[in-house]
Amino acid sequence: MKRQLLLTSAVLAALTAGCSPAQAPADKEAEMKQKKQQAETVSSQPQRPMVYQMLTRLYGNTNTNNKPWGTIEENGVGKFSDISDAALESIKELGTTHVWYTGVPHHAVIRDYTDYGISLDDPDVVKGRAGSPYAVKDYYNVNPDLAEDPAKRLQEFEALIERTHKHGLKVVMDIVPNHVARRYESVSAPEGVEDFGVSDDTSVEYARDNNFYYIPGESFKVPDGINPLGGHTHPLEDGQFAENPAKWTGNGARKAQPDAGDWYETVKINFGVKPDGSYDFPKLPADFAHKGCDEHLAFWADKDLPDSWGKFKDIALYWTNKGVDGFRYDMAQMVPVEFWSYLNCSVKAVNPDAFLLSEIYIPEQYRDYIYLGKMDYLYDKVGTYDAVRAIVEGKADTDILPQTFDNIADIHSHMLMFLENHDEQRIASPAFAGDPDKARPAMVVSATAHSGTNMIYFGQEVGEPGEGDAGFGDPTRTTIFDYWGVPAHQRFMNGGAFDGGQSTPEELALRDFYQRLMTVATNEPAFAGEFADLHQDNRQNPGYAGNLYAFARINGDDKVVVVANFDSERARQFSLSIPQGVVSAMGLTNGRYQTYDLLGESEGNDLSVQQGIGQLDINLAPLESVVLKVSQ
């Protein structure tokens, strides 16, 4: 059996028991009424997570000035308090279960907060006017920009955690073990907690318990070719930054003067990996891939481990104990998998339901990070994202999808699917689709072809194109480095009402699509079950030929057929063939079965089964998809 059909013999046996054809009502009007009622009764209980990512400093900003390199006074900034009850309800309406608050930990910024005991940051090693969310300066507090009262910034974030929970949503925040800001200074660390690097032996490049790597005998030099603050003056902007000896840069650059394209605003953390790549800590035995967290923690309990391991465990547990429900780990692939076993199992010991998400782009390492590193979910960027984007852009056709999904057949329940995040170009930007509607079929396939988790990025649901030169970086991605307003999102915000009062009809229609799709993708039980490719069996069907993709999802009595038309110009009308193995897995015998579209965009047609093979008439407009639930 091909791996595209991810159905085991045990599942087949369970699914084929006790299913008989349904009788369609004789009266067409009654039939349609019944289908409408069925479409409205998708389970209200989430079957799998759905993440809504926001760049917290931009989300609540109502200022529309958008001056390049603008200050807070000129361009404004969103606050924790802007994420109101109305905002959270609008997020929940999208089928969301988890909110990823990006940019919460206190990172290096340009603004003067010395009145609050915070040292000035040097713009020569800060990207943008607002700073990179991934150059964390103090892991025991939050970004003062986000607070109404910077002196009470931690309390304001704690209030947001409580407010988020009140709306039935869970809180995810970033932890970035691979690197920290060039000057890390925690003014909020609990008593007895030592800052990174304080006890380092700086006379050597590497020592196991050093938190950083060093370049002895050389001082750090600011990269050539950078233009801090876009040429605006600042008391500390002088092309110099005091760091002696120089440290390795966050992306692993080992020069005292990194390149302008390096992560020069950060320094790399040492987890006991020697400069030659060998490990200065015990390796997990291979059979620990099959063991649980209790056994992992027992393995580490008597081991002498590098100092950085304990520091990051303390940070993760600090936030876990404040009610944070999970973490998104930046560039997890640059940190050894053994550390993740230690950290993630430590978190799970406190919160067994913690949501742990890893940014990783090396498919060969996926299974190690899941089974040895105990990650719940990994980015499916090098795979599903790249494939569906190529189809949307006309660089590939849907024939690439069966192999794409086959590559993750055994781990699809651990993958996070997305079409936008803070690192990727906006769908509506000319550099991607240029039109958010062109990605509708891609979003349907991405959201429903797996059993893991989905994510949308704020503004995606209203077609934000990411236009405008904010300062550091280029348009097409909404800035993460500068103060900025996000126009399409601001129109939906409507001054804090979060009701779409200023949105265009096209933006409201797109949000409605996302709301219907993501609610179904989150709550429909079939999407927590098995996947069966239908594309390969229909490729020779003349009516099917072209940029179509079809598959089935099966979970006990719940079964769904998904068909997406990626063609932006051609309507499609054809009979979809469902092979005998899939029909059997669905538990169907010869007869006719009603289907109804969970997206509510189609009336649905009867599925006919004859001699064990199914036929389902499909009629799709350009860029239209159907998610057809099969009735018993």
N, C-alpha and C positions, 0 to 999 in steps of 0.2 A: 504493500500500500504506500502511495506517495505520502511524504511528510506534509504536503499541503493540507491533507485531511487529518486534522489533529484529534482524531477520535480513536480511543482505545477500544479493545474488544469488550472490556467491562462496561464502558460507557454505552457502547452499541447495544449490549444486552439489556442494560437498564432502560434505555430509551425506547426499545422496540416493544416493551411490555404494555398491553392494554390500551391501544389507541385505535379508534375507529373513525371513519369519515363523518364530518358534520353535514347536516342538511341545511342548505341555504333557504332562507325564508322565501316564500313564493312572491310576496309583495316587495317590489323594488324599493319603495319608499321606506318600508319597515326595515329592509335590509340595510339601507344606508344609515338609518337612524341607529341601528344596532352597531354598525361599524364605527360611527362617530362616538358612541358611548364607550365602546371598547378602546378606542384610541385615547380617550381621556382618562382611562383607568390604569395607566402605567403605575407600577408600584411607587409609593411615596417614600419608601425606605431606600436609601442609597445602597446600591450593590457594589460600588467601587468608588474610589475617591475622584474628585474633580477639583483641580487647583486653579484659583484665580490669582495671578501674579500682578502686583502693582509696584511701581517705583514710588515709594511712600512719599517722597518729597514733592513729586509732581501730581499725585493723584488728586489731592484736594485743592490745588492751586487754581484760583479763579482769575488771576491777573492775566490779561491778554497782551501785554506789552511786547514781550518776546524780542528784547534787544540782545544782539550777540554779546556774549561775555557779561550780560547784565547782572547787577547785584541783586540781593534779596529785595532791597527797597525799589529797584527798577522793575524786576520781573516777578517778584513774589515767590512764595514757597508754600507748599501744602504742609499742614500740621496733623499731628495725631488726632486732634479734636475735630478736624474736617471729616474724618472717617466716622460719620455720624450713624445713628440708627437707620436713617433713610438710606445712607450709602450702603450699609451692610445688608439691608433688605434687598436693595437693587442687585447686589452681588449674589446673594443667596438665590434670587429668582433665576439666575443663569444655571442652576443645577450645582452650584458650588458646594463643596464640603470643607475645603481648606483654603485659607487666604495666606499667600506668601507675601509677607511685608518685606520687600527688598530695600536694603539700605538703612536698616534700623541700627545696627551696632555703630558706636561712635567712630567715625572714620575721619581722616584728615580733611579739614576745610580751611577756607581762606578767611572766613569771618572772625572777628576779634571777640573771643569769649574769655579774656583774661579776668574779667570781673567775677567769673565763676570758678576761678582756679585752674583754668585750662590754658596750656601754653599755646603760643601762636604757631601756626604751621607755615612752613616756607613754601611759597608758590613755585619755587624752582623744582620741588619734588611733589607737587600736587597737580593732578590733571583737572583742568577746567576751573571755573569759578567756585563750584560747589564741591568738587572733589569726587574721587572714585569711591563708590560704596564698598569696594574690595581692597581698600587700603585702610584697614581697621587700626585705630589708634588706642582704643580703650575698650576691651571686650566686656567690661563690667558696667558699662553704661551705654546710653543711646545717643544718637546724633542730636546735638543741641538745636540744630536748625528746625527740628520737627516739633519742638515744644513751644507752647505759649509762654511758659516761664522756664528758661533753661535750668534754673536751680532745681526745678521739680520735674525734670525731663523723664527720669525713671518712673516716677509716680504716674505721669501722663501716659507712658507706654503700658504700665500695669493696668491702668483704667481701660486702655484700648483692648488689651487681652480679655479683660472681664466683659467688655461690651461685645466683642466678637463672639465669645462663648455664649452670651445671652441670646444671640441670634442663631445658635445651633451650628456655628462655624468653628473650625479649629485654626490655630495660629502656627504658621511656619515662618522661621527666620533663617538668615544666612549665618553659617560659620565657615571660615576660610582658613583651614589649617595649613595650607601650603605657604602662605605668606602674610605679613602684616605691614603696616605703614612703615615708611623709612625711619620715622621716629615714633616708636611705641611708648606711650606714657599713660598708664592707668592712674587716674586720680580717684577712682571709685572702687578699686579692688578691695575685697574683704581683708580683714586683719590677717596677717600671716601669708598672704599671697604675694609672691615676688614677680615683678615684671619680667618679660622676656629679655634675656641677655644680661641681666644684672650680674650674675655669677659666672658669666662666660670667661674662658681663657682666650683672650683676643690675640695672644701671641702665636696661635696656630690656626691653620686653615680649618681643621676639623678636630673636635673632641666629642665623644659620644653624648655627653651631657651639656654641651653647648647648645643654646637655642638657635644660634645663627652660624653660618659659614663666613669665614673671614679671608681677606687678602692681605696678609701681614706685610707691613712696610710700605703700603700704598694708601693714599687718602682717596675718598670718593670724589669724583668729578661729575658735574652736571652734564648730561649728554649734549652734544652739539646739535643744533638745528631745531631746538624746541623754542616756543614763544610763549612763556608763561603769561596768563591773563590776557593774551592777545595784544600785548604791548602796553596794557594799562599799568600804571605805576603802583608800587607797593613797597613799604619800608624794607622788606626782606628780599625783594626780587633783585638779585645782583649777580646771578649766574653761578652762585656758589652755595654749597651746603656742607656743613661740618660733619664729617663722619670719618674717623680715623681709629683703626684701619677700616678700609672699605669692606662692605659686606657683599655677599652674592646677591644678585637681584632676584625678584620673585619668580621670574620665568626660568631661572637657572643660569642666567648670564653670569660669568665669572670674571668679568673685567671691572677694574676700578672705575672706568668710565663706560657705563652701558650705552647702547645705541638708543636713538630716539624712539625706535619701535619696540624696545624692550619694556618690561613692566617696571620702569625706573623708579616709580613712586613707592615701590614695595621692596621688602627683603625676604629672602627665602628662609623658611623654618627648617631646622635640622631634626629629623625624626630618627636619627641613628643610621642614616644611609651614608656610607663613606663616599668621598669624592670619586672613587673608582666604581661606584655602584653597588658594592658589596654591603651586606647588612651587619650591623653591630647589635643585633637582637635575635632571639630565637625565631625560626620560621615555624609556621603552623604545619603540622603533618597534613598530608593531602586528605586523609580520611576525615578531617575536621569539617570538610565541606558537607558532610552528612550529619554533623552533630549540632545540637542546639546551643543557645547562648549560655546556659548554665555550665555546660562543659567547656565552652570557650573561656568563660571567666575563671573557671577552676584552673585551666591551663595557664592563664596569665598571673594567677594569684601569688605564686611563689617566685615569679621571675623579676630580676632586676632590669628595669626598663629605662629607656632614655627619658630625660627630664621633660622634654616637650610633650610626651604622651600624657603625663599626669596633668600638665598645665591645661591642655585642651579638654581632658576629661572633666576637670573642675569647671571650666567655662561652660561646657554643654550641660552639666548637671545644675549649675547656677541658674541657667535659663529654664531648664526643665522644671525646677522647683518653683519658678515664678509663673508657671502655667503655660509656657510655650509647648506646643504639642508635637513639634517636629522641626527638622532642620533640612535646609538645602545646602549641600556641601559643594563649595566652589572648587573647580579643578581637582576633584578627588583623585583623578588618575595620577596626579603628581605626588601622591602620598602613598606609602606602602600599604598593601592590603592588610597586613597584620595589625597595623595601627587601627584600621577600621573595625576589625574584629573586637579589639579591646575597647574602643570608644562606643561603638554601636551597642554592644552587649551591655556596657555600663549604663547607657541610656535606657535600654529596654528593661534592665533590672529595676529601674525606678518607674518607668512608664512603658508597660508592655505594648501599648497601642501607639507608641511614638511613630511618626511618619518620617522616614529617613530617605532622602533623595540625593542621588549622586550625579554631578556633572562629569561625564566621561565620554570620550570619543574614540576609544580603542576597542573595537568589537572582540578582539581576541582575549581581552581581559574581562569581558562582561561577567562571565560565569564565576570567576574568582571573586569579583567584588560583590556578587549576590550571595554566593554560598559560603565563601571563606570570610568575606568582609561584612556579611550580614546587612547589606543594603536592601531596603524594601523596593526601591525603584531606581532605574537608571534612565538618563536621557536617551531617547531613540532618535538622535540627530543623524548619525551616520547610519542610515537605514531608511526608516519610514519618511522622516522629514525630507531628506535629500531626494528620495524617489518621487514623492508626490509633488514636491516643488518642481522637479524637472519636467513632470507631466504638465503641470500648470503653465510652465514657461515654454512649452512646445519643444523641449530638448529631448524628450523621451515619450514613449507611449505606455499604456497600462500593462503591456507584456512584461514590464520589469517588476510588477508587484508580486506575482506568485513567489518568485525567488526571494524578494525582499522579506516577505512574511515567513517563508520557509527558513530563512537564516535565524529567526528568533522563535521558531516553533516551540522549543522547549522552555523558553523564558519569557514568552509574551505577556504573562501575568505580572512581570516585574518591570515593564517598560513604561516610561512616561512619554506620551505623544503630544506634540505641539506643532503649530505652524508659525507662532510668534513667541519671542521672549525678548529680554532686554539686549541680547547679543545679536539677534537676527534682524534682517531688514523687514520693515512692515510690508504686509501683503499688498496694501494699496499703493506702495511706492512704485515709481516707474522701474526701479531696479529689480522688482519682483514681478507681481502680476499687473500692477498699474490700475487694478480694479478689484475691490474686495470680493465682488460677486464671482469672479473667475475662480476663486479658491473654495467655493461652496462644496463642490463634489470632493475636493481634496480633504476638506474638514470632515465631511461625513465618513469617508473611508478611514481617515486617521483616527477619528473618535470611536469607531465601532468595530474595527478589524482586530481587536486585541482584548485582553482581559485585565490590563494594567490600569493606569490612571491617565487622565487627560488634563491639559492645561490651556488656558487662554490668558493673554496679556492684556492689561487694561487698555481700552481704546480699540482693540482688535474687533470687538463686537459692534462697533459703530464705524468701522472702516477708516480709522486714523492712518494717514499716509506717512507720518513722520517727516513732514517737510520743514524747512527752515534751518538756517545756519545758527545753531545755538552758541557756537564758540569752539570748544574742543571737539574734534571729531567731525564727521560728515553727516549731512542729512540722509534720509532713508531709514535710519534707526532713531527712535526717540532718544534724546540725549540722556545719558546717565551721569554726566559730568558737570552739567550747568543747571542754573535756575531757569525754568521754562514753563510755559503753559502748553497744554495738549489740546488743540482746538476742537476736534471732533468730540473728545471726551468732555471738554468744558461745556459744549452745547448740551450734552446729555445731563451733565451736572446741574445745569440751569440754576446757578447761583446757590447751590446747596440743597435743592429739592430732589435731585437725582431722579427726575421723572421724564427726561427727554423733552422738556418744554421748549428748548431752542433747537432741537435736532431736526435735520431735514427728513422728509419722508423716506428717502433712501436709507438714511442712517437708522431710522426706526424699524424699517423693514429688515435690515440686516440684523439688528439686535433681536428682533422677534425670531428670526431663523436660528440664531445662536441659542436663544433661550429654549426653543423647542428641541433643537438637536442635543444640547448638552444635558438637558433634563432627562431626555430619553436615554442618552448614552450612560448617564450616571445611574439611573434607576431601573432600567429594563433588565430583568434577571438573565435573559439570554446572553447579554454581553459579558457576563461573568463566567460563561461556559466555554464550549469548544468552538473551534473555527474550522470551516470547510471551504476551500477555494472552489468557485464555480467557473472561474474564468477559463481555465484550461479546457474544460469540457465544452465550452461554447465558442471557442475561437474560430472553429470552422463553420459556424452558423453565419450565413450571409447577412442576416439582419443584425447580428451582434457585432460584426466586424467594425473596428474603429476604436475610439477612445472610451470604451466602456469597461467597467469593472464590477464583478458580481461575486458574492460569497454568502455563506449561511453561517449563523451562530445558533448554537443549540445548548440548552441547559435544562435537562429534565423535560418537563412539559412545555417549556418556553422555547420557541423556535422562531427565528427571524431570517428573512432573506433581504440583503442589501444590494441595490443596484445603483451605480453612479454613472452619470454621463458627463465626462470631462470636456465634451465638445461644446464650444461657445456659440456655434452657429447651427448645428444640425439637431433637429428633433429625431428621436429614435423610437421605432415601434417594431417589436419582434416578440418571439416566443422563447423564453429562457428555459433551457433544459436543465433539469436537476437529476444527476445520475443516481443509479440504484443504491449505491453505498450511502449517499447522503439522505435519500428518501428513507432508507431503512433506519439510519441513525435518528431521523426525526420521528420515527415511530409511526410512519404513515403507511396505510395499505391502499389498495386500489379504490378510487373514488374522487370526490371533489371536496376541497377544503377552502373555506373563506380566508382571505387575507385582508388586512387593513393597514394603512400607512400610518405609522406612529408619528411621522412628521406632520401629518395632516395636509400634505400637499397633493395627495392623489387619493382617488376613491379605492384603489386596490382592486384586484381581480381574483377570481377563484383559481386555486392551484389544482390542476387535474393530475391524478396519478393513474397511469395505465401500464400494466405489465411491470410494475415496480419503478417506472421512470416518471418523473414529474415534469409538467409543462406549465409555465406561468407566463401569461401575456403581460408584456411590459410596454408602457407608453410614456416616454420621457421627453420633456422640453429640453432645449439647450441648457446645460449646466444644472439640470434637475437631478435629484436623487430620490429614491424611495427606500424606506425602511419598513418592510412588509412583515407584520406579525402573522403567523399561521395559526388559525383557530383550531381547536380540537373539535 
